[in-house]
């Protein structure tokens, strides 16, 4: 007797999974589609969790796709049902609700999970992470009384947004980062300094170049963290934000090949026919570094999900590649970075400029192409830099104008400007159904 099954099964209901479902239905109106998620909620916007804690958005705005989305697309959503095991040879899988189901094509959109350093004593305190809605609610509960001491381990994007949100709740916040500056991967040294200055001005304590060596519990979730410089930091809540890693527990025996993430080709398919991966769990082509990389960012997951869905349904759509891009704001200071911001060797040329209003700009050039950019302050015209990176346009005489305050489309060659205008007009006509 054949097992109940679906034409398409998606494991994961965040950016990659949701957009894959929409793309599948667009390319295949008839095939059966099922989405499985261990969370007992609808898809929500993970980048907004810090704004939820800070009171800048409410829970209604957190919902990314509501019930009507799945109903309209005739997609079966299995909420709170975790996929436990996948038999890739027989194309079967087993869930936490004791279901044994079959699939014809499978998408692994399992996302990422926190990296947890082996700090002595860490298991003795109820530490939290900050990557999901439940984490946001935990931080809201912990900071309901002003003056709660929050210690954040790690000063990457997750850690710094968590720290900013806790500060908005009148908590006393300390951030400890083992590198010599905050946001070491997303920003360069100067932009890191600018953000850190804002944080300190608002009352955040920032400790860089230090490692947590041990945790001494003091009861009711509180404790004392010992640092490698001999100092100690007391806390009522410990947030571990030491980075994330792809969730790979479903790869298992006989599963797709893995490096840091699940390896995929330009169609987002793994080395197993009919098995695809997208989002934080996938190691896909990076358009700047020109090699497969894990880029655990919401926009990349969204785009990968869309291309994976199209290709699963038989529409040949080569994925153009990921671009590491971060757009955030800290205490009124907007920061946008993309591509290479910390070049690995002298073959990359760095150009920087400070402006009277406090704006800082940086571009990184390699082989006559823009491969990286960073703007802190006025980011209004910064979008053109990301376009230049994605289009890989030779810069030629543009190099002398890249850091001009007024740099924009008018500086591009006339043929390029005309092409962009035509593309824009075509897009408008398509939108109107012309």
N, C-alpha and C positions, 0 to 999 in steps of 0.2 A: 504494500500500500504506500503510495507516494505521500511524502510529507507536505503539509500546507506550506505554501511559499509565495514569493513575490518576484516580479521581473527585476525590480531594483530595490535594494536595501541600503539605507544610509545609516551608519552608526555615528550619532552625534547630531545635535540640534542647535548648534550655534551658527556663526557666520558662514562657514563652509557648507555645512549640512543643509541649512535653509536655502541658500542660493543654489546649491546643486539640485534640490527638489524642484525649485522654480524652473531651472534650465531644462531639467529632464522633462517636465510637463510641457514646456514650450516645444521641445524637439520630438516628444513622443506623447501625443494626447491620450493614448489608449493603455499603455503599459501600467501595471500595478506598481505603486511606490509606497514604501514603508520607511518611517524614520523612527529609530529607537534612541531614547535618551534616559540616562539614569536619574536625571533631575526631574522632580515632579512639578515642573513648570513649563510654561510656554517659552519660546526663544526670547531672550532678553539681551540688551546691549551691555556687554561686559565693560567697555570703556567708560560707561557712565556710573560705575559703582562708587567712585570717589565723590562724584557730584551728588549722589544720593545721600551719602554720609554727611556731606557739607550742607545739605539742605537746599541745593541749587536745582535739583529736579525731584519730582515725586515718583512714587512707584508706578503710576500709570505711564509715565514717559519712559520707564525702563523697558517696557514690552517692545520687542523688535518685530515679532510677527504674532498676530492674534489667532484665535480659533478660526476666524473666517478665511485666513490664508490657506490653511490645510483643507478646509471644506471646499473652497473654490477650486483648488487644484486636484481635489480627490486624492489627497495624500493621507495615508493612515499614520497617525502619530501615536506612538506607544510611550507615554510619559511614565517616569519612575520605573522603567523596565530596562535593566542593565543587560547588555550582551556579555555573557560570561566566557564563552568559548566558541571558536570558529574552526570548523573542519574544512580546510581549503580544498582538499582533494575531492570530497563528496559534495561540496557546496551546501553545507548545513551549518546552522548555528544554534546555540542554546542560550536561553535568557533566564533572568532571575525569577520570572513567573512560571518557570518549568515548561516553557514552550520550546519545542524543537521545530525549527522552520528551515525552509530552503530558499536559496537565492540564485538568480541567474547572473546578475551583476551586482557588485558590492562596492560601496564607498566607505573607506575608513576616514571619518572626520572627527577623530577622537580627541583632538585638541592637545592641550599641554597640562602639565601638573607642576607644582612647586618643586624646586630643587632645595633639599634640606641638608645643610652642612652637618657633619657629625660633631656637634658641640657637646662636650660632657655636661650632663645634667639637664639637657634640653627636654628629655622625655619626662622629667619630673615636674614640669610646669605645663599648664594647658595653653600652649602657644597657638597662635592663629596665623592664617595666611590672608592674602587679599587679592583673590582672582575671580571671585564669584559673588552672587547675590547674598548667599548665606554668610559669607565673610563680612560683607557690608553690614548686615544686620547684627553680627557679633560685635563689630566695632561700635555701632550705634548703642548697643546695650552697655558695653564696657565704659563708654564715655558719657553716660547719662548724667553723671555728677561731675561738675567742673573740677579741674585739677587732677584728673586721672593721669597717672604717669605712664605714657606709652613709649616703649622702646622699639624702634624699627631696625631690624638687622638687614642692611642692604640699602644702597642709595641709587638703585636703578629707577626706571620709570614707575614700576609698581610701588616700590618702597616710598619714593618721593611723593607720589599722588596720595598714598595712604597717610603719610605724615602730614601733608597739607590738609587733608580732610579731617584728621584728628585734631589738628590745631584749630580748625574752624569750629570744633565742638568744645573749645576752651580746655583742651587737654594740655598737659605739659609733655612736649614731644622731644625725644632725643633720637637722632639717626646715627648709626655707626656703619661706616663703610671701610672695607679693607683696602680699597684702592686709594690713591692719593687725592681723589676728588669725587664729587657726586656726579651722577649720570655719565660715567666714564665711556660707555659705548655709544650713547645717543648724541653726545655733544663733545666739542673740543674743550681744551683747558679754559679758554677765555669765556665761552658761553657758560660752562660749569661754574666759573667764578661769579658771573652775573646772577645766575639762579641762586647760588648759595648765599650771596649777599642779600637778596630779597628774603630768603628764608630766615636768615639770622635777624634781619630787621623786624620780622614779625614774631620773633621770640622762639624760633626753633633752635635747638642745640644740635650742631652738626659736628661729628667727630670723624675725621678721615684718616686713612693710613693706619687703622687699628682693627684688630681681629678679636672676636669674642672667643675667649679661651675656656669659659665654663659658666654654668648657671647654678646658683644656689637658691633653691625654693624657700619661700618665706610664708607659704600658706595662702589660700584663697586666690590663687592665680598670680600672686606677686612673687618677686624674687630680686636677686642681685646678680648682675652680669659682670664678670671679671674680664677686663681687656688686657691685651698683651703688653700695654705700656704700664701696667701696674694699677691703673685706676679702676673704679667700680661705678656702675650705673644701676640705680634701683628702678624697678618698674612694677606697675599694677597689671599691665598687659604687654605681652611680647608678640610682635608681628614679625614673622619670618618672611623676608622678601629678597631672597638670595638668588633670584632668577627662576626661570621655568625650563622644562625639558619636555620633549614630545612624549605623549602617552603611547606606549608601545606594548602594553600587556596583552593585547589581542593578536599580536603578530604570531606568537606561539610557534609550535613545531609545524614545519611545512608552509609557513607563511611567507609573505613577500620579503625581499632583501632590505636590510636596514644598515645605514651608516650612523649618522646622528639621528636622523629621522627616517621615515619610510621612503625609499628611493622611488622616484617616478620619472617617466619620460615626458615628452612635450604634450602628450595627451592626458597627462596626470595618471596614467596607468602604471602599475607596478610591473615587476617581472613575472607576475602571475596573470594570465589572460583573464579579463573580466573583473579584475580586482584593482580598484583605484584608491588614491589617497589625496587629501587636500587639507589645507589649513595648517595649524600649528604642528600637526603630527607628520607632515610631509616635508621631504627634502627635495625641493624643486629648483628649476633653473633660476639663477640670479642674473639679471640682465647687466648689472654693473661688474660684478666679479667674474662673470662668465664661467660659472661652475655651479653645481647643485649646492644649495644652502637651505637651512631652516630659517625662515623669516616669520617669527611668531607675532604677526601684527594683524589687526582686524581687516584693513583694506586688502591685504594679500590673501587672507582666508576667503574673503568675499569673492574676489576675482577667481581664485583657484576653484572654489565650489562651482561657480558658473561654468567654467571651462570643463571641469570634470563631468558635470551633468550633461553638457552638450555631447561630449565624446562618448559617454556611457550609452547615450541614445543613438549613436551612430553618426552624429554630425561631426565631420572632421574639422576641428578647431584647435590648431596648435597654440598652446599657452605661451604668451609673449615673454614671460619671465617675471620674477618678483623684483620689487624695489623696496629696500629698507627705508621707510619714511616715518618720521615722528612729528606730530603737530600737537603741542601741548601748551598750557599756560600755567605759570606759577606766580600767584599773588600779583596778577595784572601784567606779568611779563610774558608775552607770546613768544614761543620758540618753534621754529620749523627746521627740520634737518632731513636730508635725503642722501642716500648713497654713501660714499666714502667721506667721513668727516675727520677720521684720524688715519692718515695715509701710512701704509706699512713700510715704505722705503722712499728714498729721494727721487725716484723716477716720477713721482707724483708732484705736481707743482701746486703750492698753496698760495692763495691771494686773499688778503683780509682788508677790511676797512671799518673804521669807526666813524659815526656821523654825529653832528652836534646834538641831535635829540636823544642820543644814547643808543641808537640802533647799531648793531654789530652785524657785519656780513662777511661770509667766507665762501669761496669757491675752490674746488679741487679739480685740477685738469690732468688728464693722462692721455698721451697719444693724440693730442689736439681735440679731445672731446671732454665735455663736462661730465665728471663722474661723481661729484659730490657737492653739496651746498649746505649752508647753515645761515639762518637769519634769526637774530634775537632782537625783539623790539617791534619795529614797523614791518609786518610781514605781508602788507597789502599786495605787493607786486611779486611776491616770492614764487607764485605758481609757475611762472615762465621758466624758472630754473629747473623745476622737476620735469617740465615738458622737454627741455633741452637734453636732460639726462636720458629720458625714455626714448627720444627720437634719435639719439646718438649722432646728432648733426655736427659735422666738423666746424670748429669755432673760427678758424682762420682769423679774420680781422676783428672778430667780436671780443677777443680776449681783453682788449684795452678798454672796453665799455661795460664789461660784466658787473663791475662794482659801482657803476654810476648810480646815483640816487634815483634817477628817473629811468633806469634800464627797464625796457618793456618791449612789446612786439614791434614798435617802430624801429628798433635797432636791428631787427632781423633783415636778411636780404629780401629784396622785393619779391622774388619768386616764391620764397617761403611764406611771406605774408599773404600773397595772393592764394596760395594753396590752402592756407588755413581758413581764409575767408570762404573759399568754395566748399571746404569740408563743413564749415559752420552752416552755410546755407543749405547744404544737402541734409544735414541733421535736422534743421528746422522744417524742411519740406517733409521729411520722413515722419516727424512728430505730428504734422498736420494731416498725415495720410495722403500726401500729394503723390 
